[in-house]
Each structure stands twice: as C-alpha cells, then as structure tokens.
Amino acid sequence: MPQPDIEAIAEQVFAALADPSRRAILAALASGGPATATDLAGRLPITRQAIAKHLALLADAGLVRAEPGERRRVRYRLRSAPMQVAQQFLAALARDWDSPLDALKDHLDEQARGTP
C-alpha cells in the first residue's frame, strides 16, 4: 500500500485551518461533540449555508467525517489523523531548521566575542 503524501495532507490541513470560521467550527465540534450544520449555526455567528460550505472543505481535508443520523440529518465528527500528520510535518520541518539555526547562532556568538 502506498505511503500517504505527508506534505499534501499537511497542505490541506493548513489551508483548512487558515480560515477563522473553519477554526471556530472545529473548536465547536471539539468542545461540543458531533453536530449537524444546523446545530453549529445555532452556536456560531455563521449562517447554516456558510457552515455547510466550510464543513465540506473540512471534510475534503479529512478533518471531519460526515455520519448519517436520524431523519436524514448529517452529523459531523472530528478526525484527528490529518492533524497528527500536519504536526509530524511541522516537527520534521522544525528539526531540519534547528541544526542550521543553532550553528548560525554559535557562529554569530563567536563573531560577537571576536573569536574566529
């Protein structure tokens, strides 16, 4: 089975998190549990139609999963896996930066002290 493209998953997560309305929706789902678009519209200052569009984008990024509910109502539940992939991507990026930045800091410190 092919390995998922970590960078592509992280990119989708970051794009989804770039919008404050989508972050508010994720926060509402995190604090209140699974909810429908109508439930979320009652809790947030966002129209139900806008919430539905944001939920579709969040679902495309894998951050929420649509689950059929009673009376044809769809409930949305958080999915943490894509967020964990994005965190791994950031951690790897930070590791790649730490060593060169530490070397640069050491070099600048030596220059400031006047030692070669």
C-alpha positions in Angstrom: 0.0 0.0 0.0 1.5 3.4 -1.0 2.5 5.8 1.8 0.3 8.9 2.1 1.9 12.1 0.9 2.6 13.8 4.2 3.2 17.2 2.7 0.0 17.1 0.7 -2.0 16.1 3.7 -0.3 18.9 5.8 -1.0 21.4 3.0 -4.8 20.5 3.0 -4.9 20.8 6.8 -3.1 24.2 6.8 -5.4 25.5 4.1 -8.4 24.4 6.0 -7.1 26.0 9.2 -6.3 29.3 7.5 -9.9 30.4 7.8 -11.1 31.6 11.2 -14.7 30.3 10.5 -13.4 26.8 9.9 -11.3 27.0 13.1 -14.4 28.1 15.0 -16.3 25.1 13.6 -13.6 22.7 14.6 -13.4 24.3 18.1 -17.2 23.9 18.4 -17.0 20.3 17.4 -14.1 19.7 19.8 -16.0 21.2 22.8 -19.5 20.0 22.0 -19.0 16.8 20.1 -20.6 15.7 16.9 -23.1 18.2 15.5 -25.2 19.0 12.4 -24.7 22.2 10.3 -27.9 23.4 11.9 -26.6 22.7 15.4 -23.4 24.6 14.6 -25.3 27.5 13.2 -27.1 27.9 16.5 -23.8 28.0 18.3 -21.8 30.2 16.0 -22.3 33.6 14.3 -22.2 31.9 10.9 -25.1 31.1 8.6 -26.1 27.5 8.2 -25.3 27.7 4.4 -21.8 29.1 5.1 -21.2 26.4 7.8 -22.3 23.7 5.2 -19.7 25.0 2.8 -17.0 25.1 5.4 -17.9 21.6 6.6 -17.5 20.3 3.0 -14.0 21.9 2.9 -13.1 20.4 6.3 -14.3 17.0 5.1 -12.2 17.3 2.0 -9.2 17.9 4.2 -10.2 14.9 6.3 -10.6 16.9 9.5 -14.3 16.0 9.9 -16.3 12.9 8.9 -20.0 13.1 7.9 -22.1 10.5 9.6 -25.7 9.8 8.6 -28.1 10.5 11.5 -31.7 10.2 12.2 -34.3 11.8 9.8 -31.6 12.2 7.1 -29.7 14.7 9.2 -25.9 14.5 8.8 -23.7 14.9 11.9 -20.1 15.9 11.6 -17.4 14.4 13.8 -13.8 15.5 14.2 -11.0 13.3 12.8 -7.6 13.8 14.4 -5.4 11.8 11.9 -4.8 14.6 9.4 -4.0 17.0 12.2 -1.4 14.5 13.6 0.1 14.2 10.1 0.4 18.0 9.9 2.0 18.0 13.4 4.5 15.4 12.2 5.3 17.5 9.1 5.9 20.6 11.3 8.1 18.6 13.8 10.2 17.4 10.9 10.5 20.9 9.5 11.5 22.2 12.9 14.2 19.5 13.2 15.5 20.5 9.8 15.8 24.1 10.9 17.1 23.6 14.4 20.6 22.4 13.5 21.4 25.1 10.9 19.9 27.8 13.1 21.9 26.6 16.1 25.1 26.6 14.0 24.3 30.1 12.8 23.7 31.3 16.4 27.0 29.8 17.5 28.9 31.4 14.6 27.3 34.8 15.4 28.1 34.5 19.1 31.7 33.7 18.2 31.9 36.7 15.9 30.4 39.0 18.6 33.1 37.7 21.1 35.8 38.3 18.4 36.9 34.7 18.2 37.2 33.0 14.8 
